[in-house]
Amino acid sequence: EEKTIQGVVFVKVCGGDFQMGSANDDREADDDEKPAHPVHVDTFWIGKYEVSNEQYRKKERGHKSSFDGAELPVQDVNWNEARAYCRSIGGELPTEAEWEYAARGPEGRKYPWGKAEPQAGRATFNRSLSDGPEAITANPKGRGPFGTLNQAGNVWEWCWDWHDDYKVTKDKIVKLMNPIGPPTGSTRVLRGGSFFEPWFLRSANRVSYGPVGRGRDLGFRCVRDSGRQP
């Protein structure tokens, strides 16, 4: 199910439960992905695509991305600017839990498309910093469980949460309900990898970045109707 709000296409993410993060014995996983823990996310809508230069410039006319084509994902936006855009269309940045659930679904896919390793047509990755991303509509074979594209590769995507290790009590893991991350911190979370690296494309992978930082491989997508919007 899809809907378009102010030129941005959203897909419906039906609420459910999933195992967020990675198992302790997963050798591919970084320490900050562990342990895997049960999370429930209520129904919400997420951008089918990353926000494009054309869409972003409807709100911020003077913005210039390193790769400035209209249908390319917007880049060189910091966390505050990304959040301001999402709120301007009645939305918000996704929480890590929302982002990861949209990418993995209740079955907990390794990548948005499943278990198969990344390749052309599924994701844009392993390019040089001068090559840049592809159009937001690229890689139809990389479709996620709810219909998103490019949640792996293309540009890193800002999430709402402050970055920290998962605070999970290991002797009694309680299912978290719509978690929104730590109350304070110094860095925010980026998800999904980018066109540049080949090694951050797993949907559980998470990295941290200062909220005022910008980059030529750094963009975002928005969510709506998650219960966090005014």
Secondary structure, DSSP 8 states (H G I E B T S, - for coil): -EEEETTEEEEEE--EEEEES--TT-TTS-GGG-S-EEEEE--EEEESS--BHHHHHHH-TT---SS--TTSB--S--HHHHHHHHHHTT-B---HHHHHHHHHTTTT-SBTTBSS---TTT-B-S--TTT----TT--GGG--TTS---SSBSSEEEEEEE-------TTS---EES----S--S-EEEES--SS-SS--STT-EEEE-TT---TTEE---EESSS---
